[in-house]
């Protein structure tokens, strides 16, 4: 009753297949995440894991399994509790879009944020949220984007760096 039934079934199935194939018992095989598991699996809003990131699942009584990046401060604390932690990996054929947060530092100029938004949406990414903090000469733009994977995010960041006035682009990891 304390474990998510879907995950327990997948772990047992993968263990029996692994044991039959290798004829021995091994440590927990990481479960593959396809991104389409539905309401049972949630993606953490603290670290915004995307396909390609090393990931771990944390069991929560309120949210089922929450997928975090391995370097997230929330996953590091819970990894010492094996009853709450599930090793995960991304499946090869992950589908869907995943939230990711980036920060762009740019010089203040008329239309700079519009150019930034246009370039990002032109790369098949959706801007879910945008906040702008201004000082006298620069703007710091924080955006939550919908991306397919780390390669897609890298392509976006590479193009954003080429925009005139952009000083820095970085993925935000809490």
Backbone as CSV, one residue per row, in Angstrom:
resi,resn,N_x,N_y,N_z,CA_x,CA_y,CA_z,C_x,C_y,C_z
1,UNK,0.797,-1.204,0.000,0.000,0.000,0.000,0.839,1.267,0.000
2,UNK,2.111,1.149,0.349,2.970,2.328,0.384,3.719,2.544,-0.919
3,UNK,3.637,1.615,-1.859,4.349,1.720,-3.137,3.331,1.913,-4.258
4,UNK,3.733,2.590,-5.316,2.867,2.794,-6.470,2.788,1.470,-7.229
5,UNK,1.562,0.951,-7.400,1.376,-0.391,-7.965,1.960,-0.531,-9.364
6,UNK,1.781,0.467,-10.213,2.318,0.429,-11.572,3.839,0.257,-11.552
7,UNK,4.517,1.012,-10.693,5.977,0.939,-10.622,6.444,-0.390,-10.038
8,UNK,5.731,-0.865,-9.032,6.093,-2.141,-8.426,5.968,-3.261,-9.455
9,UNK,4.893,-3.247,-10.226,4.701,-4.260,-11.271,5.813,-4.184,-12.313
10,UNK,6.185,-2.979,-12.733,7.261,-2.837,-13.723,8.590,-3.308,-13.159
11,UNK,8.845,-3.007,-11.886,10.098,-3.455,-11.274,10.134,-4.978,-11.199
12,UNK,9.038,-5.602,-10.787,8.996,-7.053,-10.688,9.151,-7.698,-12.058
13,UNK,8.504,-7.137,-13.065,8.604,-7.669,-14.421,10.024,-7.554,-14.935
14,UNK,10.649,-6.397,-14.761,12.014,-6.220,-15.251,12.992,-7.092,-14.483
15,UNK,12.744,-7.293,-13.180,13.630,-8.159,-12.388,13.534,-9.611,-12.856
16,UNK,12.302,-10.101,-13.109,12.154,-11.494,-13.525,12.746,-11.703,-14.909
17,UNK,12.597,-10.714,-15.812,13.197,-10.825,-17.139,14.712,-10.786,-17.047
18,UNK,15.240,-9.921,-16.202,16.685,-9.809,-16.024,17.241,-11.088,-15.402
19,UNK,16.546,-11.605,-14.404,17.007,-12.822,-13.739,16.968,-14.009,-14.689
20,UNK,15.931,-14.084,-15.508,15.828,-15.189,-16.456,16.917,-15.085,-17.520
21,UNK,17.186,-13.890,-17.973,18.192,-13.697,-19.022,19.602,-13.918,-18.489
22,UNK,19.877,-13.402,-17.321,21.230,-13.479,-16.766,21.395,-14.637,-15.786
23,UNK,20.261,-15.245,-15.396,20.244,-16.355,-14.444,20.879,-15.961,-13.112
24,UNK,20.701,-14.716,-12.735,21.185,-14.256,-11.441,20.397,-13.025,-11.035
25,UNK,20.408,-12.689,-9.746,19.717,-11.507,-9.243,20.690,-10.335,-9.227
26,UNK,20.225,-9.193,-9.736,21.061,-8.002,-9.774,20.368,-6.875,-9.037
27,UNK,21.056,-5.763,-8.898,20.487,-4.572,-8.257,19.333,-4.051,-9.106
28,UNK,18.557,-3.140,-8.536,17.412,-2.582,-9.240,17.816,-2.029,-10.595
29,UNK,17.176,-2.523,-11.642,17.362,-1.993,-12.990,16.578,-0.690,-13.086
30,UNK,17.171,0.390,-13.610,16.415,1.638,-13.731,15.207,1.463,-14.642
31,UNK,14.080,2.003,-14.230,12.875,1.950,-15.046,12.968,2.989,-16.144
32,UNK,12.465,2.655,-17.324,12.489,3.584,-18.458,11.256,4.482,-18.404
33,UNK,11.464,5.772,-18.547,10.388,6.754,-18.563,10.172,7.189,-20.004
34,UNK,8.928,7.058,-20.480,8.590,7.422,-21.856,8.012,8.828,-21.956
35,UNK,7.572,9.394,-20.826,6.974,10.720,-20.840,5.481,10.702,-21.064
36,UNK,4.911,9.515,-21.276,3.478,9.413,-21.547,2.777,8.527,-20.518
37,UNK,3.361,8.393,-19.343,2.791,7.502,-18.332,1.487,8.025,-17.741
38,UNK,1.202,9.287,-17.893,-0.060,9.838,-17.402,0.066,10.471,-16.036
39,UNK,-1.021,10.442,-15.271,-1.087,11.141,-13.995,-0.254,10.491,-12.904
40,UNK,0.126,9.248,-13.088,0.870,8.526,-12.073,2.267,9.109,-11.857
41,UNK,2.841,9.662,-12.911,4.191,10.202,-12.838,4.136,11.703,-13.075
42,UNK,4.779,12.456,-12.182,4.856,13.907,-12.299,6.312,14.307,-12.453
43,UNK,6.532,15.406,-13.135,7.888,15.915,-13.317,8.084,17.106,-12.388
44,UNK,9.182,17.077,-11.641,9.441,18.080,-10.607,9.552,19.475,-11.202
45,UNK,8.961,20.423,-10.499,9.027,21.821,-10.918,10.266,22.518,-10.351
46,UNK,10.966,21.868,-9.431,12.171,22.465,-8.854,13.355,22.354,-9.810
47,UNK,13.475,21.251,-10.527,14.647,21.033,-11.383,14.296,20.844,-12.849
48,UNK,13.017,20.720,-13.179,12.545,20.576,-14.562,13.364,19.553,-15.357
49,UNK,13.256,18.254,-15.036,14.020,17.258,-15.801,13.497,17.149,-17.230
50,UNK,14.417,17.014,-18.178,14.058,16.823,-19.583,14.803,15.604,-20.104
51,UNK,14.291,14.964,-21.160,14.982,13.783,-21.694,16.454,14.071,-21.980
52,UNK,17.287,13.173,-21.500,18.735,13.324,-21.598,19.365,13.607,-20.257
53,UNK,18.599,14.174,-19.322,19.112,14.422,-17.972,19.163,13.113,-17.189
54,UNK,20.176,12.906,-16.350,20.144,11.774,-15.416,19.007,12.009,-14.417
55,UNK,18.166,10.998,-14.193,16.965,11.185,-13.379,16.807,10.116,-12.309
56,UNK,15.994,10.455,-11.313,15.625,9.541,-10.233,14.179,9.841,-9.868
57,UNK,13.445,8.827,-9.430,12.057,9.018,-9.023,11.930,8.999,-7.519
58,UNK,11.136,9.917,-6.974,10.862,9.952,-5.544,9.380,9.682,-5.336
59,UNK,9.080,8.754,-4.457,7.700,8.386,-4.184,7.120,9.370,-3.182
60,UNK,5.953,9.916,-3.523,5.254,10.864,-2.663,3.825,10.381,-2.479
61,UNK,3.330,10.434,-1.266,1.959,9.968,-1.013,0.941,10.873,-1.691
62,UNK,1.263,12.139,-1.906,0.315,13.061,-2.533,0.396,13.043,-4.048
63,UNK,1.588,12.849,-4.608,1.791,13.030,-6.052,2.191,11.769,-6.795
64,UNK,2.224,10.607,-6.158,2.713,9.403,-6.829,4.220,9.465,-6.935
65,UNK,4.741,9.215,-8.137,6.181,9.305,-8.323,6.507,10.639,-8.989
66,UNK,7.489,11.338,-8.408,7.932,12.628,-8.934,9.341,12.426,-9.485
67,UNK,9.531,12.768,-10.768,10.813,12.608,-11.439,11.652,13.869,-11.212
68,UNK,12.873,13.664,-10.684,13.828,14.751,-10.439,15.122,14.458,-11.197
69,UNK,15.921,15.492,-11.428,17.270,15.249,-11.921,18.083,14.689,-10.759
70,UNK,19.115,13.911,-11.077,19.938,13.326,-10.016,20.652,14.381,-9.187
71,UNK,20.922,15.541,-9.768,21.642,16.579,-9.036,20.727,17.521,-8.263
72,UNK,19.420,17.357,-8.371,18.468,18.216,-7.665,18.639,18.050,-6.152
73,UNK,18.584,19.161,-5.430,18.757,19.087,-3.974,17.678,18.219,-3.323
74,UNK,16.479,18.171,-3.889,15.421,17.328,-3.324,15.711,15.837,-3.515
75,UNK,16.310,15.459,-4.624,16.598,14.041,-4.855,17.814,13.588,-4.063
76,UNK,18.781,14.466,-3.856,19.982,14.106,-3.103,19.613,13.740,-1.665
77,UNK,18.705,14.507,-1.062,18.289,14.250,0.317,17.550,12.919,0.456
78,UNK,16.756,12.547,-0.538,15.903,11.355,-0.429,16.586,10.079,-0.895
79,UNK,17.732,10.175,-1.558,18.387,8.982,-2.079,18.846,8.021,-0.990
80,UNK,19.014,8.518,0.240,19.415,7.656,1.348,18.263,6.812,1.860
81,UNK,17.064,7.054,1.361,15.879,6.300,1.775,15.387,5.459,0.596
82,UNK,15.844,4.204,0.475,15.505,3.393,-0.697,14.006,3.119,-0.846
83,UNK,13.247,3.218,0.229,11.805,3.007,0.133,11.111,4.176,-0.567
84,UNK,11.771,5.316,-0.676,11.201,6.503,-1.341,11.818,6.782,-2.697
85,UNK,12.902,6.117,-3.029,13.671,6.435,-4.227,13.619,5.282,-5.229
86,UNK,13.443,5.619,-6.522,13.379,4.624,-7.591,14.376,5.032,-8.676
87,UNK,15.322,4.155,-9.039,16.236,4.509,-10.132,15.469,4.557,-11.459
88,UNK,15.704,5.599,-12.242,15.006,5.788,-13.517,15.995,6.094,-14.627
89,UNK,15.533,5.941,-15.840,16.269,6.368,-17.021,15.242,6.764,-18.067
90,UNK,15.638,7.569,-19.027,14.746,7.943,-20.113,14.732,6.826,-21.141
91,UNK,13.559,6.520,-21.679,13.447,5.553,-22.763,14.045,6.164,-24.030
92,UNK,14.385,5.319,-24.980,14.964,5.803,-26.239,13.953,6.598,-27.058
93,UNK,12.682,6.260,-26.950,11.643,6.859,-27.793,10.723,7.789,-27.002
94,UNK,11.296,8.669,-26.209,10.506,9.584,-25.381,9.716,10.531,-26.280
95,UNK,8.447,10.682,-25.980,7.568,11.579,-26.734,7.089,12.693,-25.822
96,UNK,6.748,13.828,-26.421,6.144,14.910,-25.669,7.086,16.085,-25.486
97,UNK,6.567,17.092,-24.794,7.339,18.278,-24.485,7.453,18.404,-22.978
98,UNK,8.581,18.932,-22.540,8.891,19.000,-21.126,9.306,20.416,-20.764
99,UNK,8.894,20.863,-19.584,9.205,22.221,-19.131,10.669,22.321,-18.736
100,UNK,11.269,23.444,-19.097,12.663,23.715,-18.776,12.798,25.213,-18.558
101,UNK,13.584,25.614,-17.571,13.730,27.032,-17.272,15.105,27.528,-17.714
102,UNK,15.099,28.669,-18.420,16.361,29.285,-18.823,16.378,30.747,-18.391
103,UNK,17.592,31.284,-18.338,17.803,32.692,-17.994,18.626,33.321,-19.111
104,UNK,18.179,34.478,-19.564,18.880,35.203,-20.616,19.183,36.611,-20.102
105,UNK,20.453,36.982,-20.096,20.863,38.343,-19.748,21.127,39.079,-21.054
106,UNK,20.438,40.219,-21.251,20.624,40.964,-22.480,20.598,42.453,-22.234
107,UNK,21.207,43.179,-23.144,21.229,44.629,-23.071,19.822,45.142,-23.349
108,UNK,19.431,46.180,-22.614,18.115,46.767,-22.834,18.107,47.499,-24.174
109,UNK,17.128,47.179,-24.995,16.918,47.894,-26.250,15.486,47.644,-26.690
110,UNK,14.980,48.543,-27.493,13.602,48.443,-27.961,13.433,47.159,-28.794
111,UNK,12.475,46.345,-28.406,12.148,45.138,-29.166,13.024,43.938,-28.893
112,UNK,13.977,44.032,-27.967,14.903,42.920,-27.704,14.165,41.674,-27.210
113,UNK,13.195,41.862,-26.337,12.454,40.709,-25.799,11.566,40.105,-26.879
114,UNK,11.011,40.940,-27.749,10.202,40.436,-28.860,11.048,39.598,-29.814
115,UNK,12.268,40.045,-30.107,13.174,39.278,-30.965,13.499,37.940,-30.314
116,UNK,13.788,37.977,-29.021,14.084,36.760,-28.263,12.920,35.770,-28.350
117,UNK,11.715,36.242,-28.076,10.534,35.372,-28.111,10.286,34.811,-29.513
118,UNK,10.469,35.636,-30.526,10.253,35.187,-31.905,11.243,34.100,-32.296
119,UNK,12.500,34.272,-31.940,13.513,33.253,-32.262,13.203,31.928,-31.567
120,UNK,12.795,32.005,-30.314,12.515,30.780,-29.554,11.309,30.050,-30.137
121,UNK,10.248,30.760,-30.420,9.063,30.093,-30.978,9.327,29.586,-32.396
122,UNK,10.255,30.229,-33.111,10.637,29.755,-34.436,11.394,28.440,-34.403
123,UNK,11.885,28.062,-33.246,12.617,26.802,-33.070,11.723,25.709,-32.479
124,UNK,10.412,25.869,-32.649,9.420,24.874,-32.216,9.407,24.678,-30.706
125,UNK,9.621,25.752,-29.982,9.509,25.711,-28.526,8.408,26.680,-28.115
126,UNK,7.664,26.298,-27.115,6.594,27.146,-26.607,7.085,27.831,-25.333
127,UNK,6.801,29.119,-25.212,7.135,29.844,-23.988,5.936,29.758,-23.067
128,UNK,6.103,29.044,-21.955,4.999,28.855,-21.011,4.880,30.012,-20.028
129,UNK,6.030,30.581,-19.646,6.029,31.703,-18.711,7.278,32.535,-18.957
130,UNK,7.119,33.833,-18.798,8.260,34.733,-18.981,8.192,35.819,-17.916
131,UNK,9.331,36.100,-17.293,9.434,37.213,-16.344,10.669,38.011,-16.716
132,UNK,10.574,39.313,-16.527,11.670,40.203,-16.891,11.996,41.084,-15.699
133,UNK,13.282,41.137,-15.347,13.795,42.050,-14.326,14.742,43.002,-15.011
134,UNK,14.476,44.307,-14.868,15.293,45.332,-15.520,16.141,46.090,-14.511
135,UNK,17.315,46.495,-14.958,18.050,47.531,-14.249,18.364,48.607,-15.288
136,UNK,19.321,49.452,-15.059,19.516,50.593,-15.949,19.942,50.213,-17.365
137,UNK,20.792,49.204,-17.516,21.303,48.856,-18.847,20.966,47.457,-19.327
138,UNK,20.606,46.570,-18.420,20.369,45.179,-18.821,19.007,44.688,-18.359
139,UNK,18.565,43.627,-19.017,17.343,42.923,-18.627,17.713,41.469,-18.375
140,UNK,17.147,40.910,-17.327,17.287,39.487,-17.057,15.937,38.854,-17.332
141,UNK,15.916,37.974,-18.321,14.678,37.333,-18.752,14.725,35.875,-18.297
142,UNK,13.729,35.480,-17.526,13.588,34.080,-17.110,12.384,33.521,-17.843
143,UNK,12.582,32.364,-18.470,11.508,31.745,-19.242,11.399,30.268,-18.917
144,UNK,10.173,29.802,-18.864,9.931,28.368,-18.824,9.478,27.993,-20.227
145,UNK,10.260,27.119,-20.856,10.015,26.693,-22.227,9.544,25.247,-22.254
146,UNK,8.825,24.885,-23.286,8.503,23.487,-23.562,9.477,22.994,-24.615
147,UNK,10.289,21.997,-24.250,11.285,21.440,-25.166,11.120,19.927,-25.251
148,UNK,11.663,19.339,-26.317,11.557,17.885,-26.501,12.628,17.126,-25.726
149,UNK,13.855,17.688,-25.665,14.962,16.995,-25.012,16.141,17.958,-24.864
150,UNK,17.263,17.446,-24.380,18.439,18.293,-24.160,19.030,18.811,-25.461
151,UNK,18.939,18.029,-26.530,19.455,18.467,-27.829,18.646,19.658,-28.330
152,UNK,17.316,19.571,-28.198,16.433,20.674,-28.594,16.773,21.923,-27.774
153,UNK,16.942,21.770,-26.470,17.291,22.901,-25.613,18.641,23.501,-26.017
154,UNK,19.618,22.672,-26.300,20.944,23.166,-26.698,20.861,23.967,-27.995
155,UNK,20.041,23.503,-28.927,19.865,24.229,-30.192,19.245,25.599,-29.943
156,UNK,18.252,25.647,-29.065,17.611,26.920,-28.715,18.626,27.866,-28.090
157,UNK,19.381,27.371,-27.117,20.353,28.218,-26.430,21.436,28.714,-27.385
158,UNK,21.847,27.893,-28.337,22.861,28.284,-29.312,22.353,29.437,-30.177
159,UNK,21.113,29.352,-30.634,20.534,30.408,-31.463,20.317,31.678,-30.637
160,UNK,19.878,31.543,-29.390,19.657,32.713,-28.537,20.966,33.466,-28.317
161,UNK,22.066,32.747,-28.186,23.373,33.394,-27.990,23.767,34.278,-29.172
162,UNK,23.225,33.982,-30.357,23.582,34.759,-31.554,22.779,36.055,-31.677
163,UNK,21.773,36.250,-30.837,20.953,37.463,-30.900,21.789,38.637,-30.394
164,UNK,21.741,39.729,-31.150,22.510,40.919,-30.771,22.059,41.427,-29.398
165,UNK,23.012,41.672,-28.522,22.726,42.192,-27.191,22.638,41.132,-26.111
166,UNK,22.622,39.846,-26.483,22.560,38.778,-25.478,23.943,38.593,-24.870
167,UNK,24.029,38.724,-23.556,25.305,38.585,-22.848,25.503,37.162,-22.318
168,UNK,24.404,36.524,-21.904,24.539,35.204,-21.276,23.222,34.440,-21.397
169,UNK,23.336,33.130,-21.616,22.176,32.232,-21.636,22.555,31.025,-20.777
170,UNK,21.673,30.642,-19.866,21.952,29.507,-19.000,20.666,28.792,-18.621
171,UNK,20.759,27.493,-18.453,19.643,26.725,-17.930,19.628,26.898,-16.421
172,UNK,18.448,27.128,-15.873,18.324,27.307,-14.426,18.021,25.957,-13.799
173,UNK,18.813,25.611,-12.811,18.614,24.378,-12.046,18.561,24.757,-10.578
174,UNK,17.465,24.466,-9.947,17.297,24.833,-8.530,17.855,23.770,-7.631
